[in-house]
Amino acid sequence: MADPGSGEARLLIVSPGAGALDDETCAHITQSLPGYAVTTFDASTDVRRLVSSNGTVVVAGGDGSVGSVVRRLAGSDVSLGIVPAGTYNNFAIGMGIPTDIDEALAVIKDGARTPVTLGMVGDVPFLETAAIGIFGRAIDLGEAVKDGD
């Protein structure tokens, strides 16, 4: 197995389950980022092993995919680009990232960086929200309804 951080310099993670990603859109994003290794989002993947220690990861997906990747990359020197393609895109909107895919790709290609402070619950980082008790359960139920479960 490779050492952590010895992977690709540029990695594109595509989340096909995201609301705005169909095969055509995924192909467009991939073609728009030549030189990026492409992988499908899997929350259990150790992203740090796939990207070099000072590389760039672009996530095409929603808040769940972005948050999962950020938790894996927390504390690293990896740069993150976001192509908002989920249902809500709360984090991207809060960061001023355009929700139009081509406009978001232009921001990534421009290379402008904005530092982000992560929240922590114990030793687990979070990006957008953390909830406990009945509020946390309400979020879970809302996600289940959204997903049709």
N, C-alpha and C positions, 0 to 999 in steps of 0.2 A: 504494500500500500504506500502511496506517495506521502511525503511529509506535508503537514498542514502548510498551506500557502505556496505550494510549489506548482500549482496548476496554471490555468490560462491567464493571460494578461487581461483579456476582455471576455466576459461571459454574459450571455443573454439567457434569462430564465423566463420561459413562457408558461403562463398558467391557463391552459385551454378551458378550464372550468369557469373562467372569469366571464362576466356578463357580456362584454363587448368583443370577445375574441372568437371569431370563426376562422376556418382554415385560410380564407383569403386574407384576412387581417393579419393573422400570424405570419403568413408568407410575406406580406408587405413589410412588416416590422423587421423580419429577418433580413430581407433584401436591403432595407434601409440602414442596416448596421453591419456592413461588410467587415470581416475580420473578427467578428465575435463568434466564439464557440456557442452553440445553442443547446440548451437542455430543457426538459419539461419540468415544471415545478413539482416538487415532492417535499412535503413538510419534514420528512425524516432525513433528507439529504444533508450531509455536512458540507455546506456551501464553501466553507473555508478551505476544504481540500480540493475544490474545483477551480479556485482562482488564486492567482499569485498574491503575495502578502500586501502588495501596493497596487493591485489591479483595479478593474472597474467591473461592477456587476450592474446590469440593467434588468429590472423586473417589469415584465408586461403582465399586469394582473390587477387585482383589487387589493383592498386594505388587508385582507387576510394573508394573501401571498406576500405582499410587501412587508407586513409585520413579522411574518415567519422568517423571511430572509434577513431582516434587520436583526432579529434576536440572534441568529447564527453569526452575523458579522459584527455584533457589538464589541467594541474595544479594539477593533482592527483598523488598519489604515486603508481599507478598501473603500473606493468611492462607489456611490449608489446612484443610479439613474432610474427614474420611474416613468413607465408608459401607463397612465391610468386607464384600466380597461375593466374595472369592476362595476358593481351595481351602484355604489355610493361614492367611492374615491375620496373619502373624507380627508385622509392625510394629504394626498396630492393637492386637493383644493386648498387646504389650510396652508400649504407651502407655496401656493401660487403657481403650481405646475398646471399648464393648460390641459384640459380634458380632451381636446382634439388630439388624436394620435399623431398626426404630422407635426403639429405645433410642439407636442411633448418631445418628439424625436429631434426637432430643431434645438430645443433647450439642451438635450443630452449632447448633441453634436457641438454645441457652443462651449460646453465644458464648464460653465459657471457652477460654482460650488456654494452651498449654504450649510453651515454646520447645524446639527440637530442634537439637542439634549434628550437622552432617553430617560424615561422613568424607570425606577427599580422597585420591585416587590421582592424582598429577600434578596436573592442573587439572580432573579429572573428579570431581564430588561423588557420594557414594553414601549411601544411607539406611540400609540394613539390613546387608548383608554385602559384602565384597569377597574374592575368592578367586583364587588363581593356581595354576598347575601342575596336579597330578593332582586336587587337591580342587576346583579350578574346573571341570575336565573332568567330574568326578563329578556336580557340580551340573547341568551342561548335560545329561548323560545322564539324570539323574533327571527333569528337566523334559521331556525328549523322551518318556520313558516315560509320565509323567503326561498329556502331551498326545496320546499314542497315535501318535507318530511312529516 
